[in-house]
Amino acid sequence: MLSRIASNLFWMGRYLERTEHISRFAQAHYFFSIDAPRTIKREHLMESVLNMAGSYVEYINMFDKMDTLEVAHYIGLNEFNPVSVKHCIGQARENARGAKDSISTELWESINTFYHYINSLNSDHFEEFGIYEFSRKVLEHSSVINGNIDNSLLHNETWSMIHLGQHIERTAQVIRMIVTKINDINRTPKNEYYDMIELFENVNLLKSTEAYDMSKIYYKEVPNVSHSLEFLTLNRNFPKSIVYNLRHIQDCLFRISNLALHEPNSLEFYASKLLTTLQYTTIQEIEKEPLAFYHDILNKITKLAEMLEKKYLTY
């Protein structure tokens, strides 16, 4: 496969995944802002959305207040925000166009339809229908696209390269969500409301990653923070967990290279070592210094993506 085509497929996968996670995180926080205890200000939840997206500094430099609708519009439709849904689907469409001969008509049309839907919206439409309707439509389009990736493509190099982008991006986004919620909990005053707010933020994290129901089934109770970190990091069977995604990254790399053994300094070796190390990490080790742990994993995911870029995507 040509590096140019591989790059388009990889980044198409990353941008598509990014739109889904940003939209779901914003949706979950919007709903929680409506039902939040009085001790949690709505502005605090909007700050959380911006921190997760990495847009907090840019936002406060542009706007003088933390308005719910303004934050939602900035994350959703601001074309000058490089992590907005509108920007990401535009980039995904350009990448899909660059690899159009390698993907199915069904996949191209679903991405193109998503792009035109987003670009048909303006501020008035967004204000009229609100965050819920916007997020619902984004997630519907994402579901159709993901179905076409898995059901209308040969599961060959093309499929593997798209999935590499998706699983790397998903891992990074889940880590960012976890770090954001840890920071939100850490800045909560240790008063009589602390336990209630910690539970609230923990449920918010699980809802944002679609992990609430499955974690309750797995632990047979409403999970505490420790359970949530363990579930989203180490569970081998939940599609949003870090270990699950690292395993699929390894599988895709082995499928592309078509080799059973790899040199110690290779991309494939690095991915396998990262997966194995994490598989034998305990929640007790993570909880000693959780922020340092997750920042370290995020840095290693970034390095893995850079190694992938150098090996397969540079042209």
N, C-alpha and C positions, 0 to 999 in steps of 0.2 A: 504493500500500500504506500502511495506517495505521502511524504511528510505533510504536505499541504492539506490533503484530504483528511489524514489522521488528526491534524490540528483542528480542522473544522468540526469533525465529529466529536472530539474530546471536549471542546469548548461549548459546542451545542449542548452536550450533556450537562456540563457544569451550569450554564446559564438557565437551562430549563429547571434544574433542581433548585437553583437559588430562588427563582420566582416562587416556587411552591412553599419553601420554608419561610421566606420573608412574609408571604401572605398569610400563612397559617399562624405564625407568631403574632402578627398584628391583629388578626381576627380574635385569637384567644385573649389577648390583652385588652382588646376593646370590650369584649363581653365581661371580663373580670372587672374592668373599670366601672361598669354599670352596677355590679353586685358586690363590689369591694367593701370591706369594713370601713367605717368612717376614719379609722386611724391610718388608712392608706389613701393618699391623695391620687386623683386621676393623673396629675402631672407626673407623679412617680412612675406610673405604669407606662406612660408615653415615653418617658426617658429610657425606660427599659427596652422598649422597641427600638429606639434610635441607637442605644448602646449595642444591642445585638446585631444591628445592621451595620455598625461602624460609621454611623452618620450623625452622631450627637454634636460634635464640634461644628461640622458644616451647617447643621440646622440652626444652632443658636447664633451662629454668625449671620444668618439670613433673616431670622425671625426674632421678635422681641418677647414672645410668650410661648408657653407649651400648650398650644391649642390642639384638642383631640383631632378635629377634622383637618387641621393644617398638617399635623404629623402624618395622618393617614394619606393625605394627598401627596405629601413629599415622598413617602415610601412607595406609594402606588403609582402616581402619574407624573411626577416631576422628571421631565426628560433630561434635566441637567444633573440629576442625582445618579451617579454611576451604579448604585445598587437598587434603584427603584425597579418595580415590576415592569414598567414601560421600557426602561432602558435595557433590562435583561432580556425581555422577549424580543426586542429589536435586534440585539446582538445574536441571540439564538437563531433567529430567522436568517440573518446574514450568513451565519455559519452553516445552516442547513442549505442555503442557496449554493454555497461554495462546495457542498458535497452532494448536490442534488442527484447526480448520476449513481451514487452509492446507496441511496435510501429509497424507500417505497413511496409511491404517489400518495398513499394513505397518510404516511407520516408527514410528508411535506405539506399536504393540505391541512392537516390538523394544526401544525405549527403556524401556517399562514393564516388560518382562521382565527387562532388565538391572537396573533399580531394585529389583525384588522379589528378585532373586538376591542382590544386595549386602545388602539388609536382612534376608535370611534367615540371614546369617552372624553368629556371635558369637565371642567370644574363644577359646572352647574349640574351635570348628570351625576357626578360623584356625590355632590352634596344632597341631591334628591334621593338617591337610592342607598347611600351610606356604605359604611365599611363592610357590613355583613354581606350585602348583595355583591359587592365588588369581589370580596374574598371567595365567596361561594362560586362565582363564575370562574375565577382564576383556578381554583382547585378542580372544578369540573373539566376545564380545558386541559389542565395538567394530567388528569386521570386518563383522558382520551389519548393524549400524546404518549403517555407511558404504556398504555395498552397497545398502541401501534408500534412502539419500539420493540416490545416483546413478542407481538403476534403477527407482525407483517414484515419482519426482517429475517434473513438467514442469521443464525446464531454463529457468526464467523467473526473475522477481524473487525468488521464495521460495527456489529452489535457490541463486541467487547470494548472497543474504543469509546463508544457512547456510554456504556456502563461504567467504564473507568472514570470518566468525567463525573457521572452522577454519584458514584460511591465516594469519590474523593471529596466532592462538594458536600455531600450529605454528612460525612464525618466532620468536616470543618464546621458546618452549620450547627450540628448537634453540640459540638464542643463549645461554640460561641453561646448557644442558649444556656448550657450548663453554667458556664463562667458568669454570664449575665445574672442568672438567678442566685448563684453563690454570693456575688457582690451585693445583690439586692437584700439578701438575708443578712449579710455581714453588717450592712449599714443600718439595720433595724435596732432601735434602742432596746436594751435589755430591761424591759418593764413588764407589767402584768399582761400586756398584749403580745409579747414576743412569740409565745407558742402558737397563738392563733395566726399571726402574720406569717410565721415560718411555714405552717401548714398551707396557708393560702398561696404563698409563693411556690411551694412544692407542687401543689395541684396544678398551678398555672404552668409550671415546667412540663409536667406530664401531659397536660392537655395540648400544649404547643407542639409536642412531639408525637401526638396520637398514642401515647403510652399509658394513659390513665387506666383504661379498662383491662388491658393485658397485664399490667403490673398488679392490679387488684386480684386478678385471677391467679397470677403466679405466686404472690405472697399471701393470698387468702385474707387480706385486710387492706385498708387504705394505707398505701406505702408511706413511710416516713422519708426524710431526706436521705438517709443512708441507703434505704432500699432503692430509691430513685436513682441515685448515683450508680449503684451496683447494676441495676437493670439497664440503664442507658449506656453503661460502659462495658460491662462484662457478659451480658446475656448473649448466648451464641445463636439464639433462635428468633430474636426480635429484630425486624428489618431496620430499625433506626439506631440500634446499638453500635458502638464503635467497633467492638470485636466482630460483629456480623459483617459490617462494611469492609473492614480490613481483610476478612476472609475472602470476600468477593473481589476485592482489589487484587489479592494474590491470585485467585482463580483466573481473572481476566488477563493478568500479565503472563501467566503460564500458558494460557490459550493463545495469546498473540505470539509469544516467543517460540512456542511449540518445543520446548526443551524441558527435560525432567530435572536436570541439575544445572546450577548456575554458579558463576565465580563469586567469591566472597565480597567483592566490591561492586557487584552488579545491582541494578535496580530491583530485580526479582528477589535477590538475597536480602536486600534491605527491607523490602516489604514483608518478607517471610519472618525476618528477625523481629520486626516491629510487632507483627501479629502474635508471634510466639511469646514474646516478652509480656505483652498485655494479657494473653490468655492465662499466664501464671502469676498475674498480679492479683492481690486480694483487696477487698474493699477497705480493710483495716489499713493497708499501706496507702491507699488513695486518700483516706480521711486524715492522715497525718498532716499533709499539706496539699489540700485539694486544688487550690489555684495554681500552685507550682506544677503539680502533676498535669493538669489539663493544658496549661501553657506549653509545657514540654511536648506533649502529644501533638498539639497544634503545630508547633515548630517542626516536628518530625514529618507531619503530613505535608507541610509546605515544602520541606526538603525532598520528599518523595515525588511531589508534583514537579519540582524543578529537575530532578533526575529523569523523570518521564519526558519532560519537555526536551531535554538535551538528547535523549536516546531516540525518540520517535517523532517529535513534532517540529524540530528545527529544520528550516529549509531556506 
